């Protein structure tokens, strides 16, 4: 019993077209969201392959590891590679940025690291080889990295590419400064040697541990880090301490 005129009909058709457009948009948005979620699932599966799930047996040494990404996927990485003669190569680093882009860069770095390690066991040469392969391939980004060869008798050789220095017991190991990977193709890295003695506690970590931030904005900092390492924690205990303080980055 209501009057229908051209104006009312036009408004009705406009409303229907808007509802239909919103319906199509919501379907497309769900499709895009599903595709993004699938990409992250694929990246997580890839990262689980790239980060060691179990530690190799090193006679005379106790080895622990922990990895806590700040987002769905992370940009930190580490590899533990057994070498001939009973030595072990440890490579640990941090790609600039976070999320999926950083995780994809990690896959590139891990593959390159394992390739370089087939030709040399020198940490400095490994970093130089990685740097040459990564130059111009990180889309303006970079990666800090530390490489260490641990021999069966406790002798160590280590080189750093702009990465936070490891801790030996509760003191920071003195390493020469160097540029991160991927910035200048001709960068040369220096090598430092030292020895681990019975009862020593040696820690390699990424800056997510040092730069954990509590709700008031306070950083975890070196003083807390020294106190933490003085207790000779496992990797899980150290990462839990930073997460409980306030995780702000991959650890």
Secondary structure as a PSIPRED ss2 file (coil, helix, strand):
# PSIPRED VFORMAT (PSIPRED V4.0)

   1 X C   1.000  0.000  0.000
   2 X C   1.000  0.000  0.000
   3 X C   1.000  0.000  0.000
   4 X C   1.000  0.000  0.000
   5 X C   1.000  0.000  0.000
   6 X H   0.000  1.000  0.000
   7 X H   0.000  1.000  0.000
   8 X H   0.000  1.000  0.000
   9 X H   0.000  1.000  0.000
  10 X H   0.000  1.000  0.000
  11 X H   0.000  1.000  0.000
  12 X H   0.000  1.000  0.000
  13 X H   0.000  1.000  0.000
  14 X H   0.000  1.000  0.000
  15 X H   0.000  1.000  0.000
  16 X H   0.000  1.000  0.000
  17 X H   0.000  1.000  0.000
  18 X H   0.000  1.000  0.000
  19 X H   0.000  1.000  0.000
  20 X H   0.000  1.000  0.000
  21 X H   0.000  1.000  0.000
  22 X H   0.000  1.000  0.000
  23 X H   0.000  1.000  0.000
  24 X H   0.000  1.000  0.000
  25 X H   0.000  1.000  0.000
  26 X H   0.000  1.000  0.000
  27 X H   0.000  1.000  0.000
  28 X H   0.000  1.000  0.000
  29 X H   0.000  1.000  0.000
  30 X H   0.000  1.000  0.000
  31 X H   0.000  1.000  0.000
  32 X H   0.000  1.000  0.000
  33 X H   0.000  1.000  0.000
  34 X H   0.000  1.000  0.000
  35 X H   0.000  1.000  0.000
  36 X H   0.000  1.000  0.000
  37 X H   0.000  1.000  0.000
  38 X H   0.000  1.000  0.000
  39 X H   0.000  1.000  0.000
  40 X H   0.000  1.000  0.000
  41 X H   0.000  1.000  0.000
  42 X H   0.000  1.000  0.000
  43 X H   0.000  1.000  0.000
  44 X H   0.000  1.000  0.000
  45 X H   0.000  1.000  0.000
  46 X H   0.000  1.000  0.000
  47 X H   0.000  1.000  0.000
  48 X H   0.000  1.000  0.000
  49 X H   0.000  1.000  0.000
  50 X H   0.000  1.000  0.000
  51 X C   1.000  0.000  0.000
  52 X C   1.000  0.000  0.000
  53 X C   1.000  0.000  0.000
  54 X C   1.000  0.000  0.000
  55 X C   1.000  0.000  0.000
  56 X C   1.000  0.000  0.000
  57 X C   1.000  0.000  0.000
  58 X C   1.000  0.000  0.000
  59 X C   1.000  0.000  0.000
  60 X C   1.000  0.000  0.000
  61 X C   1.000  0.000  0.000
  62 X C   1.000  0.000  0.000
  63 X C   1.000  0.000  0.000
  64 X C   1.000  0.000  0.000
  65 X C   1.000  0.000  0.000
  66 X C   1.000  0.000  0.000
  67 X C   1.000  0.000  0.000
  68 X C   1.000  0.000  0.000
  69 X C   1.000  0.000  0.000
  70 X C   1.000  0.000  0.000
  71 X C   1.000  0.000  0.000
  72 X C   1.000  0.000  0.000
  73 X C   1.000  0.000  0.000
  74 X C   1.000  0.000  0.000
  75 X C   1.000  0.000  0.000
  76 X E   0.000  0.000  1.000
  77 X E   0.000  0.000  1.000
  78 X E   0.000  0.000  1.000
  79 X E   0.000  0.000  1.000
  80 X E   0.000  0.000  1.000
  81 X E   0.000  0.000  1.000
  82 X E   0.000  0.000  1.000
  83 X C   1.000  0.000  0.000
  84 X H   0.000  1.000  0.000
  85 X H   0.000  1.000  0.000
  86 X H   0.000  1.000  0.000
  87 X C   1.000  0.000  0.000
  88 X E   0.000  0.000  1.000
  89 X E   0.000  0.000  1.000
  90 X E   0.000  0.000  1.000
  91 X E   0.000  0.000  1.000
  92 X E   0.000  0.000  1.000
  93 X E   0.000  0.000  1.000
  94 X E   0.000  0.000  1.000
  95 X E   0.000  0.000  1.000
  96 X C   1.000  0.000  0.000
  97 X C   1.000  0.000  0.000
  98 X C   1.000  0.000  0.000
  99 X H   0.000  1.000  0.000
 100 X H   0.000  1.000  0.000
 101 X H   0.000  1.000  0.000
 102 X H   0.000  1.000  0.000
 103 X H   0.000  1.000  0.000
 104 X H   0.000  1.000  0.000
 105 X H   0.000  1.000  0.000
 106 X H   0.000  1.000  0.000
 107 X H   0.000  1.000  0.000
 108 X H   0.000  1.000  0.000
 109 X H   0.000  1.000  0.000
 110 X H   0.000  1.000  0.000
 111 X H   0.000  1.000  0.000
 112 X H   0.000  1.000  0.000
 113 X H   0.000  1.000  0.000
 114 X H   0.000  1.000  0.000
 115 X H   0.000  1.000  0.000
 116 X H   0.000  1.000  0.000
 117 X C   1.000  0.000  0.000
 118 X C   1.000  0.000  0.000
 119 X C   1.000  0.000  0.000
 120 X C   1.000  0.000  0.000
 121 X C   1.000  0.000  0.000
 122 X C   1.000  0.000  0.000
 123 X H   0.000  1.000  0.000
 124 X H   0.000  1.000  0.000
 125 X H   0.000  1.000  0.000
 126 X H   0.000  1.000  0.000
 127 X H   0.000  1.000  0.000
 128 X H   0.000  1.000  0.000
 129 X H   0.000  1.000  0.000
 130 X H   0.000  1.000  0.000
 131 X H   0.000  1.000  0.000
 132 X H   0.000  1.000  0.000
 133 X H   0.000  1.000  0.000
 134 X H   0.000  1.000  0.000
 135 X C   1.000  0.000  0.000
 136 X C   1.000  0.000  0.000
 137 X C   1.000  0.000  0.000
 138 X C   1.000  0.000  0.000
 139 X C   1.000  0.000  0.000
 140 X C   1.000  0.000  0.000
 141 X C   1.000  0.000  0.000
 142 X C   1.000  0.000  0.000
 143 X E   0.000  0.000  1.000
 144 X E   0.000  0.000  1.000
 145 X E   0.000  0.000  1.000
 146 X E   0.000  0.000  1.000
 147 X E   0.000  0.000  1.000
 148 X E   0.000  0.000  1.000
 149 X E   0.000  0.000  1.000
 150 X E   0.000  0.000  1.000
 151 X C   1.000  0.000  0.000
 152 X C   1.000  0.000  0.000
 153 X C   1.000  0.000  0.000
 154 X C   1.000  0.000  0.000
 155 X E   0.000  0.000  1.000
 156 X E   0.000  0.000  1.000
 157 X E   0.000  0.000  1.000
 158 X E   0.000  0.000  1.000
 159 X E   0.000  0.000  1.000
 160 X E   0.000  0.000  1.000
 161 X E   0.000  0.000  1.000
 162 X E   0.000  0.000  1.000
 163 X C   1.000  0.000  0.000
 164 X C   1.000  0.000  0.000
 165 X C   1.000  0.000  0.000
 166 X C   1.000  0.000  0.000
 167 X E   0.000  0.000  1.000
 168 X E   0.000  0.000  1.000
 169 X C   1.000  0.000  0.000
 170 X C   1.000  0.000  0.000
 171 X E   0.000  0.000  1.000
 172 X E   0.000  0.000  1.000
 173 X C   1.000  0.000  0.000
 174 X C   1.000  0.000  0.000
 175 X C   1.000  0.000  0.000
 176 X C   1.000  0.000  0.000
 177 X C   1.000  0.000  0.000
 178 X C   1.000  0.000  0.000
 179 X C   1.000  0.000  0.000
 180 X C   1.000  0.000  0.000
 181 X E   0.000  0.000  1.000
 182 X C   1.000  0.000  0.000
 183 X C   1.000  0.000  0.000
 184 X C   1.000  0.000  0.000
 185 X C   1.000  0.000  0.000
 186 X C   1.000  0.000  0.000
 187 X C   1.000  0.000  0.000
 188 X C   1.000  0.000  0.000
 189 X C   1.000  0.000  0.000
 190 X C   1.000  0.000  0.000
 191 X C   1.000  0.000  0.000
 192 X E   0.000  0.000  1.000
 193 X E   0.000  0.000  1.000
 194 X E   0.000  0.000  1.000
 195 X E   0.000  0.000  1.000
 196 X C   1.000  0.000  0.000
 197 X C   1.000  0.000  0.000
 198 X C   1.000  0.000  0.000
 199 X C   1.000  0.000  0.000
 200 X C   1.000  0.000  0.000
 201 X C   1.000  0.000  0.000
 202 X E   0.000  0.000  1.000
 203 X E   0.000  0.000  1.000
 204 X C   1.000  0.000  0.000
 205 X C   1.000  0.000  0.000
 206 X C   1.000  0.000  0.000
 207 X H   0.000  1.000  0.000
 208 X H   0.000  1.000  0.000
 209 X H   0.000  1.000  0.000
 210 X H   0.000  1.000  0.000
 211 X C   1.000  0.000  0.000
 212 X C   1.000  0.000  0.000
 213 X E   0.000  0.000  1.000
 214 X C   1.000  0.000  0.000
 215 X C   1.000  0.000  0.000
 216 X C   1.000  0.000  0.000
 217 X C   1.000  0.000  0.000
 218 X C   1.000  0.000  0.000
 219 X E   0.000  0.000  1.000
 220 X C   1.000  0.000  0.000
 221 X H   0.000  1.000  0.000
 222 X H   0.000  1.000  0.000
 223 X H   0.000  1.000  0.000
 224 X H   0.000  1.000  0.000
 225 X H   0.000  1.000  0.000
 226 X H   0.000  1.000  0.000
 227 X H   0.000  1.000  0.000
 228 X H   0.000  1.000  0.000
 229 X H   0.000  1.000  0.000
 230 X H   0.000  1.000  0.000
 231 X C   1.000  0.000  0.000
 232 X C   1.000  0.000  0.000
 233 X C   1.000  0.000  0.000
 234 X C   1.000  0.000  0.000
 235 X H   0.000  1.000  0.000
 236 X H   0.000  1.000  0.000
 237 X H   0.000  1.000  0.000
 238 X H   0.000  1.000  0.000
 239 X H   0.000  1.000  0.000
 240 X H   0.000  1.000  0.000
 241 X H   0.000  1.000  0.000
 242 X H   0.000  1.000  0.000
 243 X H   0.000  1.000  0.000
 244 X H   0.000  1.000  0.000
 245 X H   0.000  1.000  0.000
 246 X H   0.000  1.000  0.000
 247 X C   1.000  0.000  0.000
 248 X C   1.000  0.000  0.000
 249 X C   1.000  0.000  0.000
 250 X C   1.000  0.000  0.000
 251 X C   1.000  0.000  0.000
